[in-house]
Amino acid sequence: MRIISGASKGRKLATPKSETLRPTSDRVKESIFNILGEEVEGKLVLDLFAGTGNLGIEALSRGAKKAVFVERGRQALRLIQRNITQIGLKGRVEIIPRDANRAIGILKRKGEIFDLILMDPPYEKGLIKRTLLKLNSHPIYHTDSILVIEHDRREPLPNILDGWNLVRERRLGDTMVSFLTPRERDQLTETT
């Protein structure tokens, strides 16, 4: 695993020794950030289900202002800390050692608003729908925010994406990457 582009391009990231963590492959990560393009620079980024911190660190390398990493696994938290220290990003990072739903509530209470939300939950555990519902009830984003969800092709997005518009999908082998934007308030009231 390495940083694909930006200020830290080519730097290697620490990877998990066990099979329990599934970091985003460099191929998938490169595709995500090529599609996002300049939508990363100067933005406030939330990396939900952060794992090794791979996606959030890539965003920082590409000019994101700050990244908040949400992860509850001990091994993953150690890897995030190690990668952040190794790359020298400590001043632009916050780590929340909680599950995603609890962290979203904490961030809402703090008044945090994110420009880009990266979400790579463990596959086939129903976490996408649960997290989307939590985001809807605790909006920590604005009308121009982008939500990127990495998921298995056998686990499509829920049919009902209340509050979200699916604007693009990309398939890379067994991995799907879905790009969503918040539905505008008037659109919400028209459809409900």
Stockholm file with secondary structure:
# STOCKHOLM 1.0

chainA/1-192         MRIISGASKGRKLATPKSETLRPTSDRVKESIFNILGEEVEGKLVLDLFAGTGNLGIEALSRGAKKAVFVERGRQALRLIQRNITQIGLKGRVEIIPRDANRAIGILKRKGEIFDLILMDPPYEKGLIKRTLLKLNSHPIYHTDSILVIEHDRREPLPNILDGWNLVRERRLGDTMVSFLTPRERDQLTETT
#=GR chainA/1-192 SS CBCCSSTTTTCBCCCCSSSSCCCCCHHHHHHHHHHHGGGSTTCEEEEETCTTSHHHHHHHHTTCSEEEEECCCHHHHHHHHHHHHHHTCGGGEEEECSCHHHHHHHHHHHTCCEEEEEECCCTTSSHHHHHHHHHHHSCCEEEEEEEEEEEETTSCCCSCCTTEEEEEEEEETTEEEEEEEECCHHHHHHHC
#=GC SS_cons         CBCCSSTTTTCBCCCCSSSSCCCCCHHHHHHHHHHHGGGSTTCEEEEETCTTSHHHHHHHHTTCSEEEEECCCHHHHHHHHHHHHHHTCGGGEEEECSCHHHHHHHHHHHTCCEEEEEECCCTTSSHHHHHHHHHHHSCCEEEEEEEEEEEETTSCCCSCCTTEEEEEEEEETTEEEEEEEECCHHHHHHHC
//
